[in-house]
């Protein structure tokens, strides 16, 4: 086991394709960092347009490891911040059938990620950035070549099974249902980082379940993946408070084994929420193509 999550892509009908192109554009409030454009569909693939959102691409999103910090709370809510501090982020995902490009209504997108200091709810005893040796990162900072975590510590943010939680906190976890256009939004914040992983958001797509009270229940998981952030934008975010409190060495996309093994398909489009400094917040968009019948 290494200091990176191990890529465990499950066989899926139709195979796993990547979006063909990623373009960097200029954007108000981001300056030289720019705006990462949505990956396009492969040449010849048809697309449909979602009102107010990107053009869904007929591309099957690659399966990625769940990681040890998933908790099946499945809390039905749009705002998952729980008053956590950080740069505001609106996460807008469009879930489509990868075979037909048709939007999938009432798909449940289940997301979870660490806070600005690199801590996951349920695992705060592990420390800022995983720095206590048993945290989300575990082990020493990477130096380009992954190193093994210390004996007895959970794998760094990645493979090797589920880690038992240390608390009952629920920040930055939630589920929302897609609308008739396949679109779902969360109010969250730009994640921080922990040892051994580039900045990312975990996601699952559940289909066939229902809302009971304030929880999603039933159905099956059709996709497990991860979303990633442009390095130029992250560089700017990392110098702001409260992110700058985390002195853990940050792993870049180039150093992250998960991202390098197909994660580019999960690179988010980032745009400013409004004119002004980046602290005003960002809109992150992505298209998630799934096989509705898959149970990877």
C-alpha positions as CSV (number, residue, x, y, z in Angstrom):
1,X,0.0,0.0,0.0
2,X,1.3,3.5,-0.9
3,X,0.6,7.0,0.3
4,X,-1.8,7.4,-2.5
5,X,-5.3,5.8,-2.9
6,X,-5.0,2.9,-5.2
7,X,-7.0,3.0,-8.4
8,X,-9.6,0.2,-8.5
9,X,-11.7,0.7,-11.6
10,X,-14.6,-1.7,-11.8
11,X,-15.5,-3.2,-15.2
12,X,-18.4,-1.2,-16.7
13,X,-20.6,-1.8,-19.7
14,X,-19.3,0.1,-22.6
15,X,-15.8,0.5,-21.1
16,X,-14.2,3.6,-19.5
17,X,-13.6,6.6,-21.7
18,X,-12.0,9.9,-20.9
19,X,-13.2,13.4,-21.9
20,X,-11.1,14.4,-24.9
21,X,-10.0,17.9,-24.0
22,X,-9.5,20.3,-21.1
23,X,-9.1,24.0,-21.9
24,X,-7.9,26.8,-19.7
25,X,-9.8,30.1,-20.2
26,X,-9.5,33.5,-18.6
27,X,-12.1,34.4,-15.9
28,X,-13.1,37.4,-13.8
29,X,-11.8,37.1,-10.3
30,X,-9.4,34.3,-11.0
31,X,-6.8,36.3,-13.0
32,X,-3.9,34.2,-14.2
33,X,-5.3,31.1,-12.5
34,X,-8.0,31.1,-15.2
35,X,-11.1,28.9,-15.5
36,X,-10.8,25.2,-16.2
37,X,-13.2,24.3,-19.1
38,X,-15.4,21.3,-19.0
39,X,-14.0,18.2,-20.8
40,X,-15.7,17.7,-24.1
41,X,-17.2,14.5,-25.5
42,X,-15.1,12.4,-27.8
43,X,-15.3,13.3,-31.4
44,X,-18.6,12.3,-33.0
45,X,-20.5,11.8,-29.7
46,X,-23.8,13.5,-29.5
47,X,-24.7,15.8,-26.6
48,X,-27.7,17.5,-25.0
49,X,-27.8,20.9,-23.3
50,X,-28.9,21.4,-19.8
51,X,-30.5,24.8,-19.1
52,X,-28.1,26.9,-17.1
53,X,-25.5,24.2,-17.1
54,X,-22.8,22.6,-19.3
55,X,-23.4,20.4,-22.3
56,X,-23.6,16.8,-20.9
57,X,-20.9,14.6,-22.6
58,X,-21.6,11.0,-23.6
59,X,-18.7,9.7,-21.6
60,X,-18.7,7.0,-19.0
61,X,-17.2,8.4,-15.8
62,X,-14.3,6.2,-14.5
63,X,-14.8,4.2,-11.3
64,X,-12.5,5.3,-8.5
65,X,-11.9,4.0,-5.1
66,X,-14.3,4.9,-2.3
67,X,-11.6,5.5,0.3
68,X,-11.8,4.7,4.0
69,X,-13.7,7.8,5.0
70,X,-17.2,7.2,3.5
71,X,-20.0,7.1,6.0
72,X,-23.5,6.1,4.8
73,X,-25.3,8.9,6.6
74,X,-26.9,9.9,3.3
75,X,-28.2,13.2,4.8
76,X,-30.6,14.9,2.4
77,X,-29.5,18.5,2.3
78,X,-28.2,21.1,-0.1
79,X,-26.0,23.1,2.3
80,X,-23.4,20.8,3.8
81,X,-21.1,23.4,5.3
82,X,-22.4,23.3,8.9
83,X,-20.8,26.8,9.3
84,X,-17.3,25.5,8.4
85,X,-15.0,28.3,7.2
86,X,-13.5,28.4,3.7
87,X,-13.9,29.8,0.2
88,X,-17.6,29.2,-0.8
89,X,-18.1,26.7,-3.5
90,X,-21.3,25.8,-5.4
91,X,-20.9,22.3,-6.7
92,X,-23.2,21.7,-9.7
93,X,-23.2,18.3,-11.3
94,X,-25.2,17.0,-14.3
95,X,-25.9,13.2,-14.2
96,X,-26.5,11.6,-17.6
97,X,-26.9,8.2,-19.1
98,X,-23.5,7.7,-20.8
99,X,-25.0,5.5,-23.5
100,X,-27.8,8.0,-24.6
101,X,-26.7,11.4,-23.2
102,X,-30.2,11.6,-21.6
103,X,-30.4,13.4,-18.3
104,X,-31.2,11.1,-15.3
105,X,-33.8,12.7,-13.0
106,X,-34.0,11.8,-9.3
107,X,-30.5,10.4,-9.3
108,X,-29.0,10.8,-5.8
109,X,-25.6,12.4,-5.8
110,X,-23.8,11.6,-2.5
111,X,-20.7,13.7,-1.8
112,X,-18.2,14.0,1.0
113,X,-14.9,15.8,1.4
114,X,-12.5,17.2,3.9
115,X,-12.7,20.8,5.3
116,X,-10.2,23.6,4.7
117,X,-7.8,22.1,7.2
118,X,-7.8,18.6,5.7
119,X,-10.2,17.0,8.3
120,X,-13.1,14.7,7.5
121,X,-16.2,14.7,9.7
122,X,-16.2,11.5,11.6
123,X,-12.4,11.5,11.7
124,X,-11.4,14.8,13.3
125,X,-9.2,13.0,15.9
126,X,-6.7,12.4,13.1
127,X,-5.6,16.0,13.1
128,X,-5.1,18.9,10.7
129,X,-3.8,17.5,7.4
130,X,-3.6,14.0,8.9
131,X,-0.5,15.3,10.7
132,X,-0.8,13.1,13.8
133,X,0.4,10.1,11.8
134,X,-3.0,8.3,11.8
135,X,-4.9,10.9,9.9
136,X,-6.3,10.9,6.4
137,X,-2.8,11.1,5.1
138,X,-0.9,9.1,7.6
139,X,2.9,8.7,7.3
140,X,5.4,11.3,6.1
141,X,4.7,13.8,3.3
142,X,5.3,12.4,-0.2
143,X,8.4,13.4,-2.1
144,X,7.3,12.5,-5.6
145,X,7.6,8.7,-4.9
146,X,4.8,7.3,-2.7
147,X,5.8,6.0,0.6
148,X,4.0,3.5,2.9
149,X,2.0,4.7,5.9
150,X,3.2,3.8,9.4
151,X,2.0,0.4,10.7
152,X,-1.5,0.5,12.1
153,X,-2.5,3.7,10.4
154,X,-5.3,3.7,7.8
155,X,-4.3,4.1,4.2
156,X,-3.9,7.8,3.1
157,X,-7.4,8.8,1.9
158,X,-7.6,5.8,-0.2
159,X,-7.8,2.1,-0.6
160,X,-7.5,-0.7,2.0
161,X,-11.0,-0.7,3.4
162,X,-13.1,1.4,5.7
163,X,-11.7,3.2,8.7
164,X,-13.7,3.3,11.9
165,X,-14.9,6.8,12.7
166,X,-13.6,8.7,15.7
167,X,-16.6,11.1,16.2
168,X,-20.2,11.6,15.1
169,X,-19.8,14.9,13.2
170,X,-21.4,15.2,9.8
171,X,-20.0,18.4,8.1
172,X,-19.3,18.3,4.4
173,X,-21.4,15.2,3.7
174,X,-24.8,15.2,2.0
175,X,-27.1,13.9,-0.7
176,X,-29.3,15.7,-3.2
177,X,-31.6,14.5,-6.0
178,X,-31.1,15.6,-9.6
179,X,-34.0,17.6,-11.2
180,X,-35.7,16.8,-14.5
181,X,-32.6,18.1,-16.3
182,X,-30.3,15.8,-14.3
183,X,-28.8,18.7,-12.4
184,X,-28.0,18.8,-8.7
185,X,-26.3,21.5,-6.6
186,X,-24.6,21.6,-3.2
187,X,-23.5,24.6,-1.2
188,X,-20.1,23.7,0.2
189,X,-16.5,25.1,0.4
190,X,-13.3,24.6,-1.4
191,X,-11.7,21.5,0.2
192,X,-8.3,21.6,1.9
193,X,-5.7,18.9,1.7
194,X,-4.1,16.1,3.7
195,X,-1.0,14.0,3.3
196,X,-0.7,11.9,0.2
197,X,-3.7,13.2,-1.8
198,X,-4.4,16.1,-4.2
199,X,-7.5,18.2,-3.3
200,X,-10.6,16.3,-4.3
201,X,-14.3,15.6,-3.6
202,X,-15.7,12.0,-3.3
203,X,-19.0,11.2,-5.0
204,X,-21.4,8.3,-5.4
205,X,-24.5,8.1,-7.7
206,X,-27.4,6.2,-6.2
207,X,-30.4,5.2,-8.3
208,X,-33.8,3.8,-7.5
209,X,-34.0,4.9,-3.9
210,X,-36.2,7.4,-2.1
211,X,-36.2,10.1,0.5
212,X,-37.5,9.0,3.9
213,X,-37.6,11.9,6.4
214,X,-34.2,13.6,5.8
215,X,-32.3,10.6,4.6
216,X,-31.9,8.8,1.3
217,X,-32.6,5.1,1.4
218,X,-32.7,2.1,-0.9
219,X,-31.7,1.8,-4.5
220,X,-28.2,0.9,-5.7
221,X,-24.9,2.6,-6.3
222,X,-24.3,3.0,-10.1
223,X,-21.1,5.0,-9.8
224,X,-18.3,5.9,-7.3
225,X,-15.9,8.6,-8.4
226,X,-13.8,11.6,-7.4
227,X,-13.8,15.3,-8.6
228,X,-10.5,17.3,-8.8
229,X,-9.5,20.9,-8.8
230,X,-7.2,22.9,-11.1
231,X,-3.7,23.4,-9.6
232,X,-3.5,27.1,-10.5
233,X,-6.7,27.9,-8.6
234,X,-5.6,25.7,-5.7
235,X,-2.3,27.7,-5.4
236,X,-4.3,30.8,-4.8
237,X,-6.7,29.2,-2.4
238,X,-3.9,27.6,-0.4
239,X,-2.5,31.0,0.6
240,X,-5.8,32.2,2.1
241,X,-7.1,31.7,5.6
242,X,-8.0,29.2,7.0
243,X,-6.2,27.0,4.5
244,X,-2.8,28.6,5.2
245,X,-3.0,27.2,8.8
246,X,-2.4,23.7,7.3
247,X,1.4,23.4,7.0
248,X,1.2,19.8,5.7
249,X,2.9,19.5,2.4
250,X,0.3,19.6,-0.4
251,X,0.3,16.8,-2.9
252,X,-0.2,18.1,-6.5
253,X,-2.3,16.5,-9.2
254,X,0.9,15.3,-10.9
255,X,1.9,13.5,-7.7
256,X,-1.4,12.0,-7.0
257,X,-1.7,8.4,-8.2
258,X,-5.5,8.4,-8.4
259,X,-5.6,11.5,-10.6
260,X,-2.8,10.2,-12.8
261,X,-4.8,6.9,-13.3
262,X,-7.9,8.5,-14.9
263,X,-8.8,11.3,-12.6
264,X,-8.5,14.0,-15.3
265,X,-12.0,12.9,-16.3
266,X,-13.2,14.3,-13.0
267,X,-11.5,17.7,-13.3
268,X,-14.0,20.4,-12.4
269,X,-14.9,23.5,-14.4
270,X,-14.3,26.5,-12.1
271,X,-15.8,29.9,-12.5
272,X,-16.2,32.9,-10.2
273,X,-19.6,33.2,-8.5
274,X,-19.4,36.9,-9.1
275,X,-16.9,39.7,-9.9
276,X,-14.3,40.4,-7.3
277,X,-11.7,38.5,-5.2
278,X,-11.7,34.7,-5.2
279,X,-12.9,34.8,-1.6
280,X,-16.4,35.6,-3.0
281,X,-16.6,32.0,-4.1
282,X,-16.5,29.7,-7.0
283,X,-19.0,27.7,-9.1
284,X,-17.7,24.2,-9.9
285,X,-19.5,22.2,-12.6
286,X,-19.1,18.7,-14.0
287,X,-21.0,16.1,-16.1
288,X,-21.1,12.6,-14.6
289,X,-21.9,9.9,-17.2
290,X,-23.1,6.7,-15.7
291,X,-24.5,3.3,-16.7
292,X,-27.8,3.3,-14.8
293,X,-27.9,-0.5,-14.6
294,X,-24.3,-0.9,-13.3
295,X,-23.6,-2.0,-9.8
296,X,-19.8,-1.7,-9.6
